[in-house]
Amino acid sequence: MMLAVLAFLSSLVAAGALRVSSDQRATALPWVHKSAPPCQCDGAGAFNIWKSCNRTVPKCVFIDLGAADGNTFRDFLNNTYGPVAGCPSGTWEAFLVEANPRFNEPLQQVASHPPGKIAGMTHVESSTAAYMCEATTSFYLDTANAQTNYWGSSMSDSHPDVKKSGFTKVTVPTVNLNRILFEHTIPGDWVMVKMDIEGSEFDVLPCLAKSPAASLIDRLYMEQHDPSWGMSGTTLAEMEAAKAELKQRGVDIPPYFSQTL
């Protein structure tokens, strides 16, 4: 059936009855995305199973999506993003999420022996992909770019490093950023999210912008990639609208780029 539809549309394009530019194709023809999202946006807790955070003492909360071997976590504790000693109540809590199993051991090691002198608490979600809902998904491994910490691993099979690596994949669960925020942060916290998830930001960010939990974030460091690596068909215009909505709700989104991961 799909082949018949595509053949029909091709005939219309050839006849000039239907004109679709290359920029519009991903929006007008959503099935050009080979990977489909493993689940749909859940911004407020499906079936009311989320439990709101009942903590009363504020702290810094660092949520690292695409944590790799813990390099950005080390930067956080070494005051790259501001003095940790200035955190509310003088303490911190970190959530480190990384889907690539290559980093399971080094991430556990850095979480067990965090640098710095300020006491805190670390949670590790290894072999787990950061997303906008909870499911299981194929996660494609970059096996080619050792010098940049295998930075092209992605949920998307459209990523060039995924193709270069022969579509090597594993199956992992996903964790919902909105749920982490809802269950583990309070308005008095200073919450920093780092998001470097190789295209999945085009799925996660529009969902986050609709979520009540978004206003709990103070600062978002997000590396933005090619929109075709997202799986929901989000356009650049829709992404900009999502960022504008988050900024209106008090989220600071400075420019961000990581030289590795």
Backbone hydrogen bonds in HBPLUS format (Angstrom, degrees):
<---DONOR---> <-ACCEPTOR-->    atom                        ^
c    i                          cat <-CA-CA->   ^        H-A-AA   ^      H-
h    n   atom  resd res      DA  || num        DHA   H-A  angle D-A-AA Bond
n    s   type  num  typ     dist DA aas  dist angle  dist       angle   num
A0005-VAL N   A0001-MET O   3.00 MM   4  6.37 152.8  2.08 149.6 157.3     1
A0006-LEU N   A0002-MET O   2.90 MM   4  6.17 164.2  1.93 153.7 157.5     2
A0007-ALA N   A0003-LEU O   2.92 MM   4  6.08 156.4  1.97 145.0 151.7     3
A0008-PHE N   A0004-ALA O   2.94 MM   4  6.15 151.5  2.02 143.3 151.0     4
A0009-LEU N   A0005-VAL O   2.91 MM   4  6.22 161.9  1.94 154.5 158.8     5
A0010-SER N   A0006-LEU O   2.88 MM   4  6.06 155.1  1.94 146.7 154.0     6
A0011-SER N   A0007-ALA O   3.03 MM   4  6.27 147.5  2.14 140.5 148.6     7
A0012-LEU N   A0008-PHE O   3.07 MM   4  6.42 146.9  2.19 143.8 152.9     8
A0013-VAL N   A0009-LEU O   2.92 MM   4  6.24 159.1  1.96 153.0 158.2     9
A0014-ALA N   A0010-SER O   2.93 MM   4  6.12 163.6  1.96 147.5 152.2    10
A0015-ALA N   A0011-SER O   2.98 MM   4  6.11 141.7  2.13 136.2 146.4    11
A0016-GLY N   A0012-LEU O   3.00 MM   4  6.14 111.4  2.49 135.3 152.0    12
A0017-ALA N   A0012-LEU O   2.88 MM   5  5.07 135.1  2.09 155.9 152.9    13
A0018-LEU N   A0012-LEU O   3.35 MM   6  5.31 146.5  2.47 109.9 107.0    14
A0016-GLY N   A0013-VAL O   2.99 MM   3  5.03 150.3  2.08 100.8 110.3    15
A0024-GLN N   A0021-SER O   3.15 MM   3  5.22 123.7  2.48  96.5 110.3    16
A0025-ARG N   A0021-SER O   3.08 MM   4  6.13 129.7  2.34 144.9 158.1    17
A0027-THR N   A0024-GLN O   2.92 MM   3  5.37 128.3  2.19 110.8 124.8    18
A0028-ALA N   A0024-GLN O   2.78 MM   4  5.88 173.3  1.79 168.8 171.1    19
A0029-LEU N   A0025-ARG O   2.77 MM   4  5.47 154.5  1.84 143.7 150.5    20
A0032-VAL N   A0029-LEU O   3.05 MM   3  6.07 165.9  2.07 134.1 135.4    21
A0033-HIS N   A0030-PRO O   3.32 MM   3  6.22 173.3  2.32 123.2 124.9    22
A0042-ASP N   A0132-MET O   3.07 MM  90  6.17 157.2  2.13 158.7 156.3    23
A0048-ASN N   A0045-GLY O   3.28 MM   3  5.44 154.2  2.35 128.1 124.2    24
A0053-CYS N   A0182-PHE O   3.29 MM 129  6.62 142.5  2.44 156.5 147.3    25
A0190-TRP N   A0059-LYS O   3.02 MM 131  6.37 154.9  2.09 140.0 146.7    26
A0060-CYS N   A0091-THR O   3.13 MM  31  6.46 171.7  2.14 147.2 148.2    27
A0093-GLU N   A0060-CYS O   2.83 MM  33  6.27 134.8  2.03 147.4 161.9    28
A0061-VAL N   A0190-TRP O   2.91 MM 129  6.17 159.7  1.95 145.9 148.0    29
A0192-MET N   A0061-VAL O   2.87 MM 131  6.25 164.3  1.90 165.5 170.6    30
A0062-PHE N   A0093-GLU O   2.86 MM  31  6.30 157.6  1.91 155.4 162.7    31
A0095-PHE N   A0062-PHE O   2.83 MM  33  6.29 155.2  1.89 159.4 165.3    32
A0063-ILE N   A0192-MET O   2.83 MM 129  6.21 168.2  1.85 164.3 168.3    33
A0194-LYS N   A0063-ILE O   2.87 MM 131  6.28 162.2  1.90 161.8 166.5    34
A0064-ASP N   A0095-PHE O   2.80 MM  31  6.08 166.1  1.82 166.9 171.8    35
A0097-VAL N   A0064-ASP O   2.88 MM  33  6.00 174.2  1.88 169.4 169.3    36
A0065-LEU N   A0194-LYS O   2.77 MM 129  5.85 166.9  1.78 167.9 168.1    37
A0196-ASP N   A0065-LEU O   2.99 MM 131  6.19 171.0  2.00 163.0 165.5    38
A0066-GLY N   A0097-VAL O   2.89 MM  31  5.84 158.6  1.93 153.2 160.4    39
A0067-ALA N   A0097-VAL O   2.93 MM  30  5.57 164.9  1.96 136.8 141.7    40
A0070-GLY N   A0067-ALA O   2.88 MM   3  5.39 159.5  1.92 142.5 145.4    41
A0074-ARG N   A0070-GLY O   2.94 MM   4  6.22 153.3  2.02 151.7 158.5    42
A0075-ASP N   A0071-ASN O   3.08 MM   4  6.38 152.4  2.16 138.4 146.1    43
A0076-PHE N   A0072-THR O   2.86 MM   4  6.14 154.5  1.92 146.6 153.3    44
A0077-LEU N   A0073-PHE O   3.04 MM   4  6.36 163.3  2.07 152.1 155.0    45
A0078-ASN N   A0074-ARG O   2.85 MM   4  6.02 132.7  2.08 142.5 156.5    46
A0078-ASN N   A0075-ASP O   3.15 MM   3  4.95 127.7  2.44  90.5 104.8    47
A0080-THR N   A0075-ASP O   2.96 MM   5  5.24 163.0  1.99 158.3 153.1    48
A0079-ASN N   A0076-PHE O   3.18 MM   3  5.40 149.6  2.28 112.0 112.1    49
A0082-GLY N   A0079-ASN O   3.25 MM   3  4.86 165.4  2.27 100.2 102.8    50
A0086-GLY N   A0083-PRO O   2.98 MM   3  5.51 155.7  2.04 110.9 118.5    51
A0087-CYS N   A0084-VAL O   3.00 MM   3  5.43 165.1  2.02 118.5 120.1    52
A0090-GLY N   A0087-CYS O   2.79 MM   3  4.84 155.8  1.85 129.0 128.7    53
A0121-MET N   A0092-TRP O   3.14 MM  29  6.56 142.4  2.29 130.0 140.5    54
A0094-ALA N   A0121-MET O   2.78 MM  27  6.27 155.3  1.84 157.9 166.4    55
A0123-HIS N   A0094-ALA O   2.78 MM  29  6.08 153.3  1.85 151.7 160.8    56
A0096-LEU N   A0123-HIS O   2.86 MM  27  6.19 168.4  1.88 165.6 168.5    57
A0125-GLU N   A0096-LEU O   2.70 MM  29  5.90 177.3  1.70 165.5 164.7    58
A0098-GLU N   A0125-GLU O   3.07 MM  27  6.39 165.3  2.10 153.0 152.6    59
A0127-SER N   A0098-GLU O   2.78 MM  29  5.85 105.9  2.33 150.8 164.8    60
A0128-THR N   A0098-GLU O   2.99 MM  30  5.56 162.8  2.02 118.5 120.7    61
A0103-PHE N   A0100-ASN O   3.08 MM   3  6.01 163.7  2.11 127.8 130.5    62
A0104-ASN N   A0101-PRO O   3.13 MM   3  5.17 171.1  2.14 110.2 112.7    63
A0107-LEU N   A0103-PHE O   2.98 MM   4  5.80 155.9  2.04 149.9 156.5    64
A0108-GLN N   A0104-ASN O   3.10 MM   4  6.26 154.1  2.17 144.1 151.2    65
A0109-GLN N   A0105-GLU O   2.96 MM   4  6.20 153.6  2.03 153.2 161.1    66
A0110-VAL N   A0106-PRO O   3.06 MM   4  6.29 164.8  2.09 148.9 151.2    67
A0111-ALA N   A0107-LEU O   3.03 MM   4  6.14 150.1  2.13 141.8 150.5    68
A0112-SER N   A0108-GLN O   2.92 MM   4  6.05 143.4  2.06 142.0 151.4    69
A0113-HIS N   A0109-GLN O   3.02 MM   4  6.24 141.1  2.18 145.1 155.3    70
A0129-ALA N   A0173-PRO O   2.91 MM  44  6.31 162.8  1.94 156.7 157.9    71
A0175-VAL N   A0129-ALA O   2.87 MM  46  6.20 150.6  1.95 156.0 160.3    72
A0131-TYR N   A0175-VAL O   2.83 MM  44  5.76 151.7  1.91 176.2 167.1    73
A0177-LEU N   A0131-TYR O   3.15 MM  46  6.33 163.9  2.18 166.3 161.2    74
A0174-THR N   A0135-ALA O   2.87 MM  39  5.43 146.9  1.98 149.0 145.9    75
A0137-THR N   A0172-VAL O   2.81 MM  35  5.58 158.4  1.86 161.4 168.2    76
A0172-VAL N   A0137-THR O   2.96 MM  35  5.58 160.2  2.00 160.8 163.5    77
A0139-PHE N   A0170-VAL O   2.76 MM  31  5.36 159.7  1.80 164.0 167.4    78
A0170-VAL N   A0139-PHE O   2.89 MM  31  5.36 154.3  1.96 146.5 153.5    79
A0140-TYR N   A0154-SER O   2.75 MM  14  5.27 154.4  1.81 158.0 156.3    80
A0154-SER N   A0140-TYR O   2.88 MM  14  5.27 146.2  2.00 142.6 153.2    81
A0141-LEU N   A0168-THR O   2.74 MM  27  5.55 162.1  1.77 153.4 159.8    82
A0148-THR N   A0145-ASN O   3.21 MM   3  5.59 150.9  2.30 107.7 115.7    83
A0150-TYR N   A0145-ASN O   2.76 MM   5  4.70 155.3  1.82 148.5 144.4    84
A0149-ASN N   A0146-ALA O   3.16 MM   3  5.13 151.4  2.25 115.5 111.0    85
A0162-VAL N   A0159-HIS O   3.04 MM   3  5.20 128.8  2.31 103.0 116.9    86
A0163-LYS N   A0159-HIS O   3.11 MM   4  6.51 155.3  2.17 153.9 160.8    87
A0164-LYS N   A0160-PRO O   2.88 MM   4  6.11 156.9  1.94 144.6 151.6    88
A0165-SER N   A0161-ASP O   3.03 MM   4  6.05 133.7  2.25 129.7 140.6    89
A0165-SER N   A0162-VAL O   3.20 MM   3  5.08 128.6  2.48  90.8 104.2    90
A0167-PHE N   A0162-VAL O   3.01 MM   5  5.34 166.8  2.03 157.7 154.6    91
A0166-GLY N   A0163-LYS O   3.06 MM   3  5.22 163.0  2.09 110.2 112.7    92
A0179-ARG N   A0176-ASN O   3.06 MM   3  5.33 125.1  2.38 102.8 116.2    93
A0180-ILE N   A0176-ASN O   3.15 MM   4  6.57 157.1  2.20 153.1 159.5    94
A0181-LEU N   A0177-LEU O   3.05 MM   4  6.35 165.6  2.07 158.6 161.3    95
A0182-PHE N   A0178-ASN O   2.99 MM   4  6.16 162.8  2.02 145.0 150.0    96
A0183-GLU N   A0179-ARG O   2.88 MM   4  5.91 165.1  1.90 156.0 158.9    97
A0184-HIS N   A0180-ILE O   2.98 MM   4  5.70 136.1  2.17 144.8 153.7    98
A0185-THR N   A0181-LEU O   3.17 MM   4  5.37 133.6  2.39 141.6 140.4    99
A0189-ASP N   A0186-ILE O   3.02 MM   3  5.61 164.4  2.05 123.1 128.1   100
A0218-ASP N   A0191-VAL O   2.91 MM  27  5.18 156.5  1.97 135.3 142.8   101
A0219-ARG N   A0191-VAL O   3.12 MM  28  6.57 160.6  2.16 158.1 161.6   102
A0193-VAL N   A0219-ARG O   2.92 MM  26  6.37 162.6  1.95 160.4 165.8   103
A0221-TYR N   A0193-VAL O   2.80 MM  28  6.16 165.0  1.82 164.9 169.5   104
A0195-MET N   A0221-TYR O   2.72 MM  26  6.11 164.4  1.75 162.0 165.1   105
A0223-GLU N   A0195-MET O   2.96 MM  28  6.38 161.0  2.00 163.4 167.5   106
A0200-SER N   A0197-ILE O   3.22 MM   3  5.58 167.2  2.23 123.3 121.8   107
A0202-PHE N   A0199-GLY O   3.07 MM   3  5.91 162.9  2.10 122.5 126.2   108
A0203-ASP N   A0200-SER O   2.94 MM   3  5.29 155.3  2.00 109.2 117.3   109
A0204-VAL N   A0200-SER O   2.91 MM   4  6.22 166.7  1.93 156.0 159.9   110
A0205-LEU N   A0201-GLU O   2.93 MM   4  5.50 164.3  1.96 137.3 142.6   111
A0208-LEU N   A0204-VAL O   2.84 MM   4  6.06 158.1  1.88 155.1 162.4   112
A0209-ALA N   A0205-LEU O   2.89 MM   4  6.12 155.8  1.95 155.1 161.0   113
A0210-LYS N   A0207-CYS O   3.08 MM   3  5.36 142.5  2.23 104.0 114.5   114
A0211-SER N   A0208-LEU O   2.97 MM   3  5.05 148.8  2.07 104.9 114.8   115
A0214-ALA N   A0211-SER O   3.19 MM   3  5.62 163.3  2.22 113.1 117.9   116
A0216-LEU N   A0213-ALA O   2.99 MM   3  5.60 163.3  2.02 120.3 125.5   117
A0217-ILE N   A0214-ALA O   3.06 MM   3  5.82 168.9  2.08 123.1 126.6   118
A0252-ASP N   A0218-ASP O   2.93 MM  34  6.05 173.6  1.94 140.9 142.3   119
A0220-LEU N   A0252-ASP O   2.79 MM  32  6.12 162.3  1.82 169.1 172.1   120
A0229-TRP N   A0226-ASP O   2.98 MM   3  5.72 166.3  2.00 123.6 128.1   121
A0230-GLY N   A0227-PRO O   3.12 MM   3  5.59 161.2  2.16 111.7 117.5   122
A0239-MET N   A0235-THR O   2.91 MM   4  6.20 148.9  2.01 146.2 155.5   123
A0240-GLU N   A0236-LEU O   2.91 MM   4  6.19 158.4  1.96 150.2 155.3   124
A0241-ALA N   A0237-ALA O   3.01 MM   4  6.24 151.1  2.10 143.0 151.1   125
A0242-ALA N   A0238-GLU O   2.98 MM   4  6.22 150.0  2.07 141.9 149.6   126
A0243-LYS N   A0239-MET O   2.98 MM   4  6.31 159.0  2.03 152.1 157.4   127
A0244-ALA N   A0240-GLU O   2.92 MM   4  6.13 154.8  1.99 145.4 152.7   128
A0245-GLU N   A0241-ALA O   2.98 MM   4  6.20 153.1  2.05 144.5 151.4   129
A0246-LEU N   A0242-ALA O   3.02 MM   4  6.30 157.0  2.07 148.2 154.2   130
A0247-LYS N   A0243-LYS O   2.93 MM   4  6.18 158.1  1.98 150.2 156.1   131
A0248-GLN N   A0244-ALA O   3.00 MM   4  6.22 152.1  2.08 145.0 152.4   132
A0249-ARG N   A0245-GLU O   3.18 MM   4  6.44 132.2  2.42 136.9 149.1   133
A0249-ARG N   A0246-LEU O   3.05 MM   3  5.06 131.8  2.29  95.0 108.5   134
A0251-VAL N   A0246-LEU O   3.03 MM   5  5.46 163.5  2.06 143.8 140.7   135
A0250-GLY N   A0247-LYS O   3.03 MM   3  5.13 159.7  2.07 109.1 111.2   136
